[in-house]
Each structure stands twice: as C-alpha cells, then as structure tokens.
C-alpha cells in the first residue's frame, strides 16, 4: 500500500479536497486491505474461501449464459 497524499488546490473547498482523498484511497485499495486484515485467516481457510468464491462466480456466469440462451430461443 502506498501512502495517499492530496494537496489542496487554490480556492478549493474542503469538501472537494476530502472527496478527492476518498477517491484516491478507494483506488489504492487501502480500505479493502484493512478490512481483509482485520482478522487472521489461516492459509487453508483462505484457500477454501477462494474456492467457494470461484464456484459462486462460475455459477453466476453459467446462470447468465443460460438466461441469454433462453431469450434467443423465443
């Protein structure tokens, strides 16, 4: 994670500055990394969660494909 720095532009409102800061933090992925590292997860648990996510992703893809095929037949 790289540090995020935002410098104020001339006559810039503090809310705009904060908005730019939040965007850069989101882009850098800092919050997601902090949330992920909030609790310790063992390697085996991570492997299980990744496998579970992959299965969900494939099922979603398959379901979408099936819906498209059903629409083409009509």
Biopython code that builds the backbone (N, CA, C, O; Angstrom):
import numpy as np
from Bio.PDB.StructureBuilder import StructureBuilder

atoms = [
    (1, "UNK", "N", (0.835, -1.181, 0.000)),
    (1, "UNK", "CA", (0.000, 0.000, 0.000)),
    (1, "UNK", "C", (0.880, 1.244, 0.000)),
    (1, "UNK", "O", (1.782, 1.397, 0.824)),
    (2, "UNK", "N", (0.596, 2.097, -0.922)),
    (2, "UNK", "CA", (1.313, 3.356, -0.995)),
    (2, "UNK", "C", (0.561, 4.415, -0.195)),
    (2, "UNK", "O", (-0.668, 4.390, -0.130)),
    (3, "UNK", "N", (1.286, 5.331, 0.406)),
    (3, "UNK", "CA", (0.595, 6.400, 1.128)),
    (3, "UNK", "C", (-0.144, 7.307, 0.146)),
    (3, "UNK", "O", (0.325, 7.559, -0.964)),
    (4, "UNK", "N", (-1.289, 7.782, 0.572)),
    (4, "UNK", "CA", (-2.097, 8.651, -0.272)),
    (4, "UNK", "C", (-1.926, 10.083, 0.203)),
    (4, "UNK", "O", (-2.161, 10.391, 1.371)),
    (5, "UNK", "N", (-1.516, 10.954, -0.704)),
    (5, "UNK", "CA", (-1.384, 12.371, -0.359)),
    (5, "UNK", "C", (-2.203, 13.199, -1.334)),
    (5, "UNK", "O", (-2.230, 12.938, -2.537)),
    (6, "UNK", "N", (-2.857, 14.187, -0.792)),
    (6, "UNK", "CA", (-3.664, 15.086, -1.600)),
    (6, "UNK", "C", (-3.318, 16.509, -1.181)),
    (6, "UNK", "O", (-3.407, 16.848, -0.001)),
    (7, "UNK", "N", (-2.927, 17.338, -2.135)),
    (7, "UNK", "CA", (-2.624, 18.730, -1.823)),
    (7, "UNK", "C", (-3.783, 19.609, -2.254)),
    (7, "UNK", "O", (-4.395, 19.383, -3.298)),
    (8, "UNK", "N", (-4.073, 20.599, -1.451)),
    (8, "UNK", "CA", (-5.192, 21.498, -1.725)),
    (8, "UNK", "C", (-4.875, 22.387, -2.919)),
    (8, "UNK", "O", (-3.771, 22.917, -3.041)),
    (9, "UNK", "N", (-5.836, 22.538, -3.775)),
    (9, "UNK", "CA", (-5.710, 23.436, -4.922)),
    (9, "UNK", "C", (-6.116, 24.843, -4.470)),
    (9, "UNK", "O", (-6.821, 24.992, -3.472)),
    (10, "UNK", "N", (-5.682, 25.858, -5.185)),
    (10, "UNK", "CA", (-6.075, 27.222, -4.796)),
    (10, "UNK", "C", (-7.597, 27.387, -4.797)),
    (10, "UNK", "O", (-8.268, 26.989, -5.749)),
    (11, "UNK", "N", (-8.124, 27.964, -3.746)),
    (11, "UNK", "CA", (-9.568, 28.234, -3.593)),
    (11, "UNK", "C", (-10.421, 26.965, -3.644)),
    (11, "UNK", "O", (-11.580, 27.020, -4.053)),
    (12, "UNK", "N", (-9.864, 25.832, -3.237)),
    (12, "UNK", "CA", (-10.627, 24.577, -3.247)),
    (12, "UNK", "C", (-11.364, 24.409, -1.926)),
    (12, "UNK", "O", (-10.801, 24.613, -0.850)),
    (13, "UNK", "N", (-12.608, 24.039, -2.028)),
    (13, "UNK", "CA", (-13.435, 23.820, -0.853)),
    (13, "UNK", "C", (-12.961, 22.542, -0.144)),
    (13, "UNK", "O", (-12.589, 21.578, -0.812)),
    (14, "UNK", "N", (-12.970, 22.519, 1.185)),
    (14, "UNK", "CA", (-12.508, 21.326, 1.919)),
    (14, "UNK", "C", (-13.275, 20.049, 1.570)),
    (14, "UNK", "O", (-12.715, 18.954, 1.610)),
    (15, "UNK", "N", (-14.549, 20.193, 1.231)),
    (15, "UNK", "CA", (-15.340, 19.006, 0.859)),
    (15, "UNK", "C", (-14.823, 18.402, -0.445)),
    (15, "UNK", "O", (-14.787, 17.179, -0.587)),
    (16, "UNK", "N", (-14.429, 19.233, -1.382)),
    (16, "UNK", "CA", (-13.873, 18.747, -2.653)),
    (16, "UNK", "C", (-12.536, 18.046, -2.409)),
    (16, "UNK", "O", (-12.244, 17.017, -3.017)),
    (17, "UNK", "N", (-11.743, 18.611, -1.525)),
    (17, "UNK", "CA", (-10.457, 18.014, -1.176)),
    (17, "UNK", "C", (-10.670, 16.630, -0.560)),
    (17, "UNK", "O", (-9.984, 15.667, -0.903)),
    (18, "UNK", "N", (-11.632, 16.558, 0.351)),
    (18, "UNK", "CA", (-11.943, 15.286, 1.004)),
    (18, "UNK", "C", (-12.463, 14.261, -0.004)),
    (18, "UNK", "O", (-12.145, 13.076, 0.085)),
    (19, "UNK", "N", (-13.261, 14.726, -0.960)),
    (19, "UNK", "CA", (-13.802, 13.845, -1.995)),
    (19, "UNK", "C", (-12.672, 13.243, -2.839)),
    (19, "UNK", "O", (-12.679, 12.049, -3.136)),
    (20, "UNK", "N", (-11.697, 14.089, -3.222)),
    (20, "UNK", "CA", (-10.543, 13.588, -3.983)),
    (20, "UNK", "C", (-9.725, 12.604, -3.166)),
    (20, "UNK", "O", (-9.233, 11.607, -3.696)),
    (21, "UNK", "N", (-9.578, 12.881, -1.874)),
    (21, "UNK", "CA", (-8.841, 11.985, -0.985)),
    (21, "UNK", "C", (-9.519, 10.614, -0.914)),
    (21, "UNK", "O", (-8.859, 9.581, -1.026)),
    (22, "UNK", "N", (-10.835, 10.616, -0.727)),
    (22, "UNK", "CA", (-11.579, 9.350, -0.636)),
    (22, "UNK", "C", (-11.447, 8.546, -1.918)),
    (22, "UNK", "O", (-11.311, 7.323, -1.872)),
    (23, "UNK", "N", (-11.486, 9.221, -3.066)),
    (23, "UNK", "CA", (-11.346, 8.527, -4.346)),
    (23, "UNK", "C", (-9.971, 7.863, -4.460)),
    (23, "UNK", "O", (-9.860, 6.725, -4.917)),
    (24, "UNK", "N", (-8.935, 8.576, -4.046)),
    (24, "UNK", "CA", (-7.585, 8.015, -4.130)),
    (24, "UNK", "C", (-7.408, 6.839, -3.168)),
    (24, "UNK", "O", (-6.732, 5.864, -3.495)),
    (25, "UNK", "N", (-8.014, 6.933, -1.987)),
    (25, "UNK", "CA", (-7.950, 5.836, -1.020)),
    (25, "UNK", "C", (-8.647, 4.604, -1.594)),
    (25, "UNK", "O", (-8.139, 3.489, -1.477)),
    (26, "UNK", "N", (-9.804, 4.807, -2.209)),
    (26, "UNK", "CA", (-10.538, 3.700, -2.811)),
    (26, "UNK", "C", (-9.738, 3.084, -3.963)),
    (26, "UNK", "O", (-9.674, 1.862, -4.098)),
    (27, "UNK", "N", (-9.136, 3.931, -4.782)),
    (27, "UNK", "CA", (-8.358, 3.457, -5.926)),
    (27, "UNK", "C", (-7.133, 2.661, -5.471)),
    (27, "UNK", "O", (-6.758, 1.673, -6.101)),
    (28, "UNK", "N", (-6.515, 3.097, -4.376)),
    (28, "UNK", "CA", (-5.332, 2.409, -3.859)),
    (28, "UNK", "C", (-5.696, 1.086, -3.169)),
    (28, "UNK", "O", (-4.827, 0.241, -2.955)),
    (29, "UNK", "N", (-6.974, 0.905, -2.823)),
    (29, "UNK", "CA", (-7.412, -0.336, -2.188)),
    (29, "UNK", "C", (-7.021, -0.436, -0.729)),
    (29, "UNK", "O", (-6.880, -1.538, -0.200)),
    (30, "UNK", "N", (-6.844, 0.689, -0.076)),
    (30, "UNK", "CA", (-6.410, 0.688, 1.317)),
    (30, "UNK", "C", (-7.500, 0.146, 2.242)),
    (30, "UNK", "O", (-7.221, -0.689, 3.102)),
    (31, "UNK", "N", (-8.728, 0.612, 2.072)),
    (31, "UNK", "CA", (-9.812, 0.176, 2.963)),
    (31, "UNK", "C", (-10.086, -1.314, 2.829)),
    (31, "UNK", "O", (-10.304, -1.998, 3.829)),
    (32, "UNK", "N", (-10.078, -1.818, 1.608)),
    (32, "UNK", "CA", (-10.343, -3.246, 1.422)),
    (32, "UNK", "C", (-9.231, -4.083, 2.062)),
    (32, "UNK", "O", (-9.492, -5.151, 2.616)),
    (33, "UNK", "N", (-7.992, -3.594, 1.981)),
    (33, "UNK", "CA", (-6.873, -4.317, 2.598)),
    (33, "UNK", "C", (-7.000, -4.311, 4.115)),
    (33, "UNK", "O", (-6.734, -5.321, 4.766)),
    (34, "UNK", "N", (-7.404, -3.184, 4.677)),
    (34, "UNK", "CA", (-7.574, -3.093, 6.133)),
    (34, "UNK", "C", (-8.688, -4.021, 6.585)),
    (34, "UNK", "O", (-8.541, -4.727, 7.582)),
    (35, "UNK", "N", (-9.795, -4.026, 5.864)),
    (35, "UNK", "CA", (-10.912, -4.904, 6.232)),
    (35, "UNK", "C", (-10.507, -6.372, 6.133)),
    (35, "UNK", "O", (-10.895, -7.191, 6.965)),
    (36, "UNK", "N", (-9.726, -6.692, 5.110)),
    (36, "UNK", "CA", (-9.293, -8.074, 4.905)),
    (36, "UNK", "C", (-8.349, -8.528, 6.017)),
    (36, "UNK", "O", (-8.384, -9.684, 6.438)),
    (37, "UNK", "N", (-7.512, -7.616, 6.485)),
    (37, "UNK", "CA", (-6.527, -7.968, 7.502)),
    (37, "UNK", "C", (-7.025, -7.749, 8.918)),
    (37, "UNK", "O", (-6.253, -7.851, 9.871)),
    (38, "UNK", "N", (-8.293, -7.453, 9.063)),
    (38, "UNK", "CA", (-8.865, -7.187, 10.382)),
    (38, "UNK", "C", (-8.769, -8.410, 11.297)),
    (38, "UNK", "O", (-8.511, -8.282, 12.494)),
    (39, "UNK", "N", (-8.979, -9.596, 10.718)),
    (39, "UNK", "CA", (-8.874, -10.834, 11.471)),
    (39, "UNK", "C", (-7.883, -11.751, 10.765)),
    (39, "UNK", "O", (-7.715, -11.684, 9.547)),
    (40, "UNK", "N", (-7.243, -12.590, 11.531)),
    (40, "UNK", "CA", (-6.306, -13.549, 10.953)),
    (40, "UNK", "C", (-7.087, -14.687, 10.306)),
    (40, "UNK", "O", (-8.003, -15.241, 10.914)),
    (41, "UNK", "N", (-6.728, -15.029, 9.087)),
    (41, "UNK", "CA", (-7.342, -16.153, 8.379)),
    (41, "UNK", "C", (-6.211, -17.071, 7.942)),
    (41, "UNK", "O", (-5.277, -16.652, 7.259)),
    (42, "UNK", "N", (-6.313, -18.332, 8.349)),
    (42, "UNK", "CA", (-5.262, -19.286, 8.012)),
    (42, "UNK", "C", (-5.229, -19.539, 6.508)),
    (42, "UNK", "O", (-6.189, -19.248, 5.795)),
    (43, "UNK", "N", (-4.117, -20.083, 6.043)),
    (43, "UNK", "CA", (-3.954, -20.328, 4.609)),
    (43, "UNK", "C", (-4.984, -21.328, 4.101)),
    (43, "UNK", "O", (-5.510, -21.170, 2.999)),
    (44, "UNK", "N", (-5.274, -22.344, 4.886)),
    (44, "UNK", "CA", (-6.261, -23.340, 4.454)),
    (44, "UNK", "C", (-7.652, -22.714, 4.357)),
    (44, "UNK", "O", (-8.422, -23.034, 3.452)),
    (45, "UNK", "N", (-7.964, -21.826, 5.291)),
    (45, "UNK", "CA", (-9.255, -21.145, 5.262)),
    (45, "UNK", "C", (-9.343, -20.221, 4.043)),
    (45, "UNK", "O", (-10.383, -20.146, 3.388)),
    (46, "UNK", "N", (-8.242, -19.518, 3.744)),
    (46, "UNK", "CA", (-8.208, -18.648, 2.573)),
    (46, "UNK", "C", (-8.426, -19.460, 1.290)),
    (46, "UNK", "O", (-9.159, -19.044, 0.393)),
    (47, "UNK", "N", (-7.783, -20.610, 1.226)),
    (47, "UNK", "CA", (-7.909, -21.486, 0.071)),
    (47, "UNK", "C", (-9.364, -21.935, -0.098)),
    (47, "UNK", "O", (-9.891, -21.967, -1.210)),
    (48, "UNK", "N", (-9.998, -22.278, 1.017)),
    (48, "UNK", "CA", (-11.391, -22.714, 0.992)),
    (48, "UNK", "C", (-12.311, -21.576, 0.543)),
    (48, "UNK", "O", (-13.229, -21.787, -0.250)),
    (49, "UNK", "N", (-12.057, -20.376, 1.054)),
    (49, "UNK", "CA", (-12.878, -19.222, 0.675)),
    (49, "UNK", "C", (-12.701, -18.866, -0.800)),
    (49, "UNK", "O", (-13.673, -18.528, -1.476)),
    (50, "UNK", "N", (-11.468, -18.942, -1.302)),
    (50, "UNK", "CA", (-11.221, -18.657, -2.720)),
    (50, "UNK", "C", (-11.944, -19.657, -3.611)),
    (50, "UNK", "O", (-12.534, -19.291, -4.628)),
    (51, "UNK", "N", (-11.889, -20.929, -3.214)),
    (51, "UNK", "CA", (-12.571, -21.973, -3.986)),
    (51, "UNK", "C", (-14.084, -21.718, -3.992)),
    (51, "UNK", "O", (-14.742, -21.850, -5.024)),
    (52, "UNK", "N", (-14.620, -21.352, -2.827)),
    (52, "UNK", "CA", (-16.041, -21.075, -2.695)),
    (52, "UNK", "C", (-16.449, -19.887, -3.578)),
    (52, "UNK", "O", (-17.493, -19.917, -4.230)),
    (53, "UNK", "N", (-15.608, -18.836, -3.590)),
    (53, "UNK", "CA", (-15.876, -17.666, -4.421)),
    (53, "UNK", "C", (-15.847, -18.029, -5.905)),
    (53, "UNK", "O", (-16.681, -17.566, -6.683)),
    (54, "UNK", "N", (-14.882, -18.857, -6.285)),
    (54, "UNK", "CA", (-14.756, -19.266, -7.685)),
    (54, "UNK", "C", (-15.990, -20.046, -8.127)),
    (54, "UNK", "O", (-16.475, -19.858, -9.243)),
    (55, "UNK", "N", (-16.494, -20.910, -7.269)),
    (55, "UNK", "CA", (-17.694, -21.689, -7.593)),
    (55, "UNK", "C", (-18.884, -20.754, -7.779)),
    (55, "UNK", "O", (-19.656, -20.910, -8.725)),
    (56, "UNK", "N", (-19.035, -19.787, -6.883)),
    (56, "UNK", "CA", (-20.130, -18.824, -6.996)),
    (56, "UNK", "C", (-20.027, -18.037, -8.299)),
    (56, "UNK", "O", (-21.025, -17.808, -8.982)),
    (57, "UNK", "N", (-18.799, -17.627, -8.632)),
    (57, "UNK", "CA", (-18.567, -16.862, -9.848)),
    (57, "UNK", "C", (-18.957, -17.686, -11.088)),
    (57, "UNK", "O", (-19.609, -17.176, -11.999)),
    (58, "UNK", "N", (-18.551, -18.960, -11.109)),
    (58, "UNK", "CA", (-18.872, -19.827, -12.240)),
    (58, "UNK", "C", (-20.372, -20.070, -12.355)),
    (58, "UNK", "O", (-20.924, -20.086, -13.455)),
    (59, "UNK", "N", (-21.029, -20.260, -11.209)),
    (59, "UNK", "CA", (-22.486, -20.479, -11.232)),
    (59, "UNK", "C", (-23.211, -19.256, -11.774)),
    (59, "UNK", "O", (-24.153, -19.382, -12.555)),
    (60, "UNK", "N", (-22.764, -18.060, -11.353)),
    (60, "UNK", "CA", (-23.363, -16.822, -11.845)),
    (60, "UNK", "C", (-23.185, -16.702, -13.355)),
    (60, "UNK", "O", (-24.112, -16.331, -14.075)),
    (61, "UNK", "N", (-21.987, -17.020, -13.820)),
    (61, "UNK", "CA", (-21.682, -16.950, -15.248)),
    (61, "UNK", "C", (-22.556, -17.930, -16.030)),
    (61, "UNK", "O", (-23.097, -17.595, -17.084)),
    (62, "UNK", "N", (-22.685, -19.138, -15.499)),
    (62, "UNK", "CA", (-23.488, -20.163, -16.146)),
    (62, "UNK", "C", (-24.963, -19.763, -16.178)),
    (62, "UNK", "O", (-25.645, -19.950, -17.186)),
    (63, "UNK", "N", (-25.445, -19.210, -15.060)),
    (63, "UNK", "CA", (-26.837, -18.786, -14.981)),
    (63, "UNK", "C", (-27.117, -17.675, -15.999)),
    (63, "UNK", "O", (-28.166, -17.667, -16.644)),
    (64, "UNK", "N", (-26.180, -16.746, -16.135)),
    (64, "UNK", "CA", (-26.330, -15.661, -17.094)),
    (64, "UNK", "C", (-26.353, -16.198, -18.521)),
    (64, "UNK", "O", (-27.150, -15.760, -19.351)),
    (65, "UNK", "N", (-25.468, -17.152, -18.791)),
    (65, "UNK", "CA", (-25.395, -17.764, -20.113)),
    (65, "UNK", "C", (-26.696, -18.491, -20.450)),
    (65, "UNK", "O", (-27.183, -18.422, -21.578)),
    (66, "UNK", "N", (-27.251, -19.191, -19.455)),
    (66, "UNK", "CA", (-28.491, -19.936, -19.666)),
    (66, "UNK", "C", (-29.652, -18.973, -19.936)),
    (66, "UNK", "O", (-30.518, -19.251, -20.766)),
    (67, "UNK", "N", (-29.660, -17.836, -19.224)),
    (67, "UNK", "CA", (-30.711, -16.853, -19.442)),
    (67, "UNK", "C", (-30.628, -16.289, -20.857)),
    (67, "UNK", "O", (-31.657, -16.093, -21.505)),
    (68, "UNK", "N", (-29.426, -16.028, -21.337)),
    (68, "UNK", "CA", (-29.253, -15.495, -22.688)),
    (68, "UNK", "C", (-29.704, -16.508, -23.732)),
    (68, "UNK", "O", (-30.311, -16.142, -24.738)),
    (69, "UNK", "N", (-29.407, -17.783, -23.490)),
    (69, "UNK", "CA", (-29.803, -18.825, -24.429)),
    (69, "UNK", "C", (-31.316, -18.952, -24.472)),
    (69, "UNK", "O", (-31.897, -19.171, -25.536)),
    (70, "UNK", "N", (-31.952, -18.815, -23.323)),
    (70, "UNK", "CA", (-33.408, -18.904, -23.257)),
    (70, "UNK", "C", (-34.080, -17.775, -23.993)),
    (70, "UNK", "O", (-35.128, -17.980, -24.606)),
    (71, "UNK", "N", (-33.513, -16.599, -23.953)),
    (71, "UNK", "CA", (-34.093, -15.449, -24.651)),
    (71, "UNK", "C", (-33.948, -15.576, -26.156)),
    (71, "UNK", "O", (-34.821, -15.114, -26.890)),
    (72, "UNK", "N", (-32.874, -16.188, -26.643)),
    (72, "UNK", "CA", (-32.636, -16.325, -28.069)),
    (72, "UNK", "C", (-33.617, -17.309, -28.717)),
    (72, "UNK", "O", (-33.957, -17.166, -29.891)),
    (73, "UNK", "N", (-34.070, -18.310, -27.949)),
    (73, "UNK", "CA", (-34.964, -19.337, -28.499)),
    (73, "UNK", "C", (-36.345, -18.783, -28.809)),
    (73, "UNK", "O", (-37.015, -19.290, -29.708)),
    (74, "UNK", "N", (-36.787, -17.765, -28.094)),
    (74, "UNK", "CA", (-38.144, -17.236, -28.271)),
    (74, "UNK", "C", (-38.308, -16.461, -29.508)),
    (74, "UNK", "O", (-39.398, -15.959, -29.782)),
]
sb = StructureBuilder()
sb.init_structure("model")
sb.init_model(0)
sb.init_chain("A")
sb.init_seg("    ")
for serial, (resi, resn, name, xyz) in enumerate(atoms, 1):
    if name == "N":
        sb.init_residue(resn, " ", resi, " ")
    sb.init_atom(name, np.array(xyz, "f"), 0.0, 1.0, " ", f" {name:<3s}", serial, name[0])
structure = sb.get_structure()
